[in-house]
Amino acid sequence: MSPLPIPPTLYSQLYYWGIFIVCLFLYFNYSGSDNCNKLLQKNSMAPALIFSIILIVFIGLRPNHYVFGDSANYAHGYYFDSINSTFNIDLNKEWFWRFLRDALRVSGAPLSTWFFIIAIGYIGSAFWGLQKLVGENVWMAMLFFLSAYSTYEFGVNGLRNGFACSLIIMAFAIAVNGNISKMLLGGIVVIFAMGSHKSVMLPLAAFLAATYFIKSPKWAIYFWMASIGVSLVAGGTMVNFFAGLGFDDRMASYGNSMNQYADSFSSTGFRWDFLAYSAMPIWLTWYVTKKAEKERAMYGDTIEEAETNITGAGRIADAHSMRVFNILANTYILANAFWVMVIKAAFSNRFAYLSWFLYPVILAYAVIRLHIWPDQDRKAGLILLAHAGFTVIMFLLGK
């Protein structure tokens, strides 16, 4: 495979503006509706699949250039190892990532083939997971994912992190149904995700806590709010504490580099702007929870609520959909609380992605599966447009 003949400096502009224009057209399609018929209508998977394939080719066959950040470092390792290393699998390290790289390297495949396969795993896993979660409207769900603030960066820069987190989306989509066999299958996918980037142990731990222990979004939100105070009072101590847990070897060096990178990296210190960005799915979760409680107080328990003890069942959503939303939202909130506690570390945006990769999943699931507003078609289109618009604005600001 050969890289596409597109100037590297145009890639980000083509991606961001292309996604935004598609989201704008979808908004106009939904803005004239005063109900939720468009969201509830079973849509063809073809548009989302075709668009995803186009972006896989676009991102995967990019040229090797410094504008793509860490892609250049991955390319250097690919070429260097092809000369000085032999094929092996080390289970003590990110074995699956190394297996993919070394297998291609030994076969003589060019760098562009490796980047292309990574793009398939990155976008393809997210597509598969979202199709399982919101199959009736995977087109809108994929637009939420593709237009997210960090999607492009982790597709061309933080490759290993993005690849592993997309596998986690797939694993969660399989396991969230609660069926034992599917949970085992999801566990197998998790093994491959951890074999790509060990840091996914954090969202995995948050998912297990949300599934079995912290089932109420309120408690997760209280924990997130408490994490802000902990970060402000003892942020440095928390960085050292989590570095000692060993789920990401880089955290220790990042924590020790807070002062070193303070002048050169914009994400050092307590980032209130990033905190405000992270809070949007949390606010939506709070709104859904309060609305469900209000309707329950007004109308009483439905038979389904009485049987499942899941607030909102039968009104905002059926019991299964509400349960899935609570698990996904609580997973995001708990994982994001971890990032808040280490927000002062250099390159903390890398750890933010351990929750941010679920950001578009939460928004998409809420506006597609939950019946929150009477004119939800219009609201869903507006939320998607605002979501994509924020990403474009941050791109224009160079953030």
C-alpha positions in Angstrom: 0.0 0.0 0.0 1.2 3.5 -0.8 0.3 6.7 1.1 -2.4 9.0 -0.4 -1.1 11.9 -2.5 -2.5 14.5 -0.1 -0.2 17.2 1.4 0.3 16.3 5.1 -0.5 19.8 6.2 -4.0 19.6 4.7 -5.0 16.4 6.5 -6.4 18.0 9.7 -8.3 20.7 7.8 -9.9 18.1 5.5 -10.8 15.9 8.4 -12.3 18.6 10.8 -14.1 20.6 8.1 -15.3 17.5 6.3 -16.8 16.0 9.5 -18.4 19.3 10.5 -20.1 19.7 7.1 -21.6 16.2 7.3 -22.8 16.9 10.8 -24.3 20.2 9.6 -26.3 18.5 6.9 -27.6 15.9 9.4 -28.7 18.8 11.7 -30.7 20.4 8.9 -32.3 17.0 8.2 -33.4 16.7 11.9 -34.1 20.3 12.7 -37.6 20.4 11.1 -38.9 17.6 13.3 -40.9 18.2 16.5 -40.8 14.6 17.7 -38.4 11.6 17.8 -39.6 9.7 14.8 -36.3 10.1 12.9 -34.3 8.8 15.8 -36.6 5.8 16.3 -36.6 4.9 12.6 -34.5 2.0 11.7 -31.8 3.4 9.4 -29.6 1.7 6.9 -26.1 0.9 8.1 -24.6 1.6 4.6 -23.9 5.4 5.0 -22.1 4.9 8.3 -20.1 1.9 7.0 -19.1 3.7 3.7 -18.1 6.9 5.5 -16.1 4.9 8.1 -14.3 3.0 5.3 -13.4 6.3 3.6 -11.9 7.7 6.8 -10.0 4.4 7.5 -8.4 4.9 4.1 -7.9 8.6 4.7 -6.2 8.2 8.1 -4.6 4.8 7.5 -2.8 5.8 4.2 -1.5 9.1 5.5 2.1 9.8 4.7 4.8 9.6 7.3 5.3 13.2 8.4 6.0 15.1 11.6 2.6 16.9 11.5 1.1 13.7 12.7 2.9 13.8 16.0 3.9 10.4 17.5 3.2 8.7 14.2 6.8 9.7 13.3 8.1 8.0 16.4 6.1 4.8 15.6 7.4 4.9 12.1 11.0 5.3 13.4 10.5 2.2 15.6 9.0 0.3 12.7 12.0 0.9 10.5 14.5 0.6 13.3 13.1 -2.8 14.5 13.0 -4.1 10.9 16.8 -3.9 10.8 17.8 -4.7 14.4 15.1 -6.9 15.9 13.7 -10.4 15.5 10.0 -11.4 15.7 9.0 -12.2 19.3 6.0 -11.9 21.7 6.7 -10.6 25.2 3.6 -11.1 27.5 5.0 -8.7 30.1 4.6 -5.8 27.6 2.0 -4.7 25.2 2.2 -8.0 23.4 -0.7 -7.6 21.0 0.5 -4.3 19.7 4.0 -5.6 19.3 2.7 -8.8 17.6 0.8 -6.8 15.0 3.8 -4.6 14.3 6.4 -7.3 14.3 4.3 -9.7 12.2 4.0 -7.0 9.5 7.6 -6.0 9.8 8.8 -9.6 9.4 6.5 -10.1 6.4 8.1 -7.1 4.7 5.0 -4.9 4.7 5.5 -1.2 4.2 4.8 1.3 7.0 1.6 2.4 5.3 0.2 -1.1 5.7 0.7 -1.1 9.4 -0.9 2.4 9.8 -3.8 1.1 7.7 -4.4 -1.9 9.9 -4.2 0.3 13.0 -6.9 2.6 11.4 -9.1 -0.4 10.7 -8.8 -1.4 14.4 -9.4 2.2 15.6 -12.4 3.2 13.6 -13.7 -0.3 12.9 -13.8 -1.4 16.5 -15.7 1.8 17.4 -18.1 1.2 14.5 -18.8 -2.4 15.6 -19.3 -1.3 19.2 -21.7 1.5 18.4 -23.6 -0.6 16.0 -24.2 -3.1 18.9 -25.2 -0.3 21.3 -27.4 1.9 19.0 -28.0 -0.2 15.9 -31.1 1.7 14.8 -29.0 4.8 14.2 -25.4 3.9 13.9 -24.9 6.8 11.4 -25.5 9.5 14.0 -23.6 7.5 16.6 -20.5 7.3 14.3 -20.8 11.0 13.6 -20.7 11.7 17.4 -17.5 9.5 17.6 -15.8 10.9 14.5 -16.5 14.5 15.5 -15.3 14.2 19.1 -12.5 16.5 20.3 -9.9 13.9 20.6 -10.8 11.3 17.9 -8.5 12.7 15.1 -5.6 13.2 17.4 -5.7 9.7 18.8 -6.1 8.3 15.2 -2.9 9.9 14.0 -0.9 10.8 17.1 -1.7 8.7 20.2 -2.1 5.5 18.1 -1.7 2.8 20.7 -4.0 4.5 23.2 -6.7 5.2 20.6 -6.5 1.7 19.2 -6.8 0.1 22.7 -9.7 2.3 23.7 -11.7 1.5 20.6 -11.3 -2.2 21.5 -12.6 -1.3 24.9 -15.7 0.3 23.3 -16.2 -3.0 21.5 -15.7 -5.0 24.7 -18.2 -2.9 26.7 -20.8 -3.2 23.9 -20.5 -7.0 24.1 -20.3 -7.3 27.9 -22.9 -4.7 28.9 -25.8 -7.0 28.1 -25.0 -9.0 31.2 -25.1 -12.4 29.5 -22.3 -14.6 30.9 -21.2 -15.9 27.5 -21.1 -12.4 26.1 -19.2 -11.1 29.2 -16.6 -13.8 28.6 -16.3 -12.8 24.9 -16.0 -9.1 26.0 -13.3 -10.2 28.4 -11.3 -11.8 25.5 -11.5 -8.4 23.7 -10.3 -6.7 26.8 -7.2 -9.0 26.9 -6.3 -7.8 23.4 -7.0 -4.2 24.4 -4.7 -4.5 27.4 -2.1 -6.2 25.1 -2.2 -2.9 23.2 -2.1 -0.4 26.0 -2.1 -1.4 29.7 -3.7 1.9 30.8 -7.1 0.6 29.7 -7.2 -1.2 33.0 -8.6 2.1 34.3 -11.8 2.2 32.3 -12.1 -1.5 32.8 -12.0 -1.1 36.6 -14.5 1.8 36.3 -16.8 -0.4 34.1 -16.7 -3.3 36.7 -17.4 -0.8 39.5 -20.3 0.7 37.5 -21.7 -2.7 36.8 -21.6 -4.3 40.2 -21.1 -1.6 42.9 -21.8 2.0 42.0 -25.0 1.6 40.0 -26.5 5.0 40.9 -25.2 7.9 38.7 -25.6 10.2 41.7 -22.9 8.5 43.7 -20.6 8.5 40.7 -21.2 12.2 40.3 -20.5 12.9 44.0 -17.3 11.0 43.6 -16.3 13.1 40.6 -17.1 16.3 42.4 -15.0 15.2 45.4 -12.1 14.4 43.0 -11.9 18.1 42.1 -11.3 19.1 45.7 -8.7 16.3 46.0 -6.9 17.5 42.9 -6.8 21.1 44.1 -5.6 20.3 47.6 -3.3 17.3 46.9 -2.8 17.0 43.2 0.9 16.2 43.3 0.4 13.5 45.9 -2.3 11.9 43.8 0.0 11.9 40.7 2.7 10.0 42.7 0.1 7.6 44.2 -1.3 6.6 40.9 2.1 6.4 39.3 2.9 3.8 41.9 0.0 1.6 40.8 1.9 0.8 37.7 -0.9 0.6 35.1 1.0 3.1 32.9 4.7 3.3 33.2 4.8 6.8 31.7 2.9 8.4 34.5 5.9 8.5 36.8 7.9 10.4 34.3 5.0 12.7 33.4 4.4 13.5 37.1 8.1 14.3 37.7 8.0 16.6 34.6 5.3 18.9 35.7 7.6 21.9 36.1 9.9 20.9 33.2 7.1 21.1 30.7 5.2 24.0 32.3 6.4 26.5 29.7 6.2 24.3 26.6 3.0 22.3 27.1 -0.4 24.0 27.4 -2.0 21.2 29.4 0.1 21.5 32.6 -1.6 22.9 35.7 -5.3 22.6 36.7 -7.3 23.0 33.4 -10.7 24.5 34.2 -11.5 24.6 30.5 -10.9 20.9 30.1 -12.8 20.2 33.3 -15.8 22.1 31.9 -15.5 20.1 28.7 -15.4 16.8 30.6 -18.5 17.9 32.6 -21.0 17.9 29.7 -21.7 14.2 29.7 -21.9 14.4 33.5 -24.4 17.2 33.4 -26.4 15.2 30.9 -26.4 12.1 33.2 -27.5 14.3 36.1 -30.3 15.7 34.0 -31.5 12.3 32.9 -31.4 11.0 36.4 -33.4 13.9 37.8 -35.9 13.8 35.0 -36.4 10.0 35.6 -36.9 10.6 39.4 -39.4 13.4 38.7 -41.5 11.2 36.4 -41.4 8.4 38.8 -42.6 10.7 41.6 -45.4 12.0 39.4 -46.6 8.7 37.9 -45.4 6.1 40.3 -43.6 2.8 39.5 -44.4 0.9 36.3 -44.4 -2.9 36.5 -41.1 -2.9 34.8 -39.6 -0.6 37.4 -40.9 -2.6 40.2 -39.4 -5.7 38.8 -36.0 -4.2 37.9 -35.6 -1.3 40.3 -34.2 0.7 37.5 -35.3 4.3 37.7 -36.9 5.6 34.5 -37.8 2.3 33.0 -40.9 2.6 30.9 -40.8 6.3 30.5 -37.3 7.7 29.6 -36.3 4.3 28.5 -36.9 0.6 28.9 -35.1 -1.1 31.8 -32.3 -2.5 29.6 -31.5 0.8 27.9 -31.6 2.7 31.2 -29.3 0.1 32.8 -26.8 0.3 29.9 -26.8 4.1 30.0 -26.2 4.1 33.7 -23.2 1.7 33.3 -21.7 3.6 30.5 -22.2 7.0 32.1 -20.9 5.8 35.5 -17.8 4.3 33.8 -17.1 7.6 32.1 -17.6 9.6 35.3 -15.4 7.3 37.5 -12.6 7.2 34.9 -12.8 10.9 34.4 -12.5 11.5 38.2 -9.2 9.7 38.0 -8.0 12.1 35.4 -9.2 15.1 37.4 -7.0 13.9 40.3 -3.9 13.8 38.1 -4.8 16.8 36.0 -1.7 18.7 37.0 0.6 16.1 35.5 2.4 16.9 32.2 0.6 15.3 29.2 -2.5 14.6 31.4 -4.5 14.8 28.2 -3.3 11.3 27.4 -5.0 10.1 30.7 -8.0 12.2 30.0 -8.6 10.1 26.9 -9.1 7.1 29.1 -12.5 8.6 29.8 -12.9 10.9 26.8 -13.1 8.0 24.4 -16.5 7.3 26.0 -17.6 11.0 25.7 -19.3 10.6 22.3 -20.6 7.1 23.2 -22.5 8.7 26.2 -24.0 11.5 24.1 -25.0 9.2 21.2 -26.6 6.6 23.5 -28.5 9.2 25.4 -30.0 11.1 22.4 -30.7 8.0 20.4 -31.9 5.5 23.0 -33.4 7.6 25.8 -36.6 9.6 25.3 -35.6 12.8 27.1 -37.4 15.6 25.2 -40.6 15.7 23.1 -38.7 17.2 20.2 -35.7 14.9 20.6 -35.0 14.8 16.8 -34.2 18.5 16.8 -32.4 18.4 20.1 -30.2 15.4 19.0 -29.2 17.3 15.8 -28.4 20.4 17.7 -26.3 18.5 20.3 -24.4 16.8 17.5 -23.8 20.1 15.7 -22.6 21.8 18.9 -20.4 18.7 19.6 -18.7 19.0 16.2 -18.6 22.8 16.3 -16.7 22.7 19.6 -14.1 20.4 18.0 -13.7 22.7 15.0 -13.3 25.8 17.2 -10.6 24.0 19.3 -8.9 23.1 16.0 -9.0 26.7 14.8 -7.6 27.8 18.2 -4.8 25.3 17.9 -5.8 23.4 21.0 
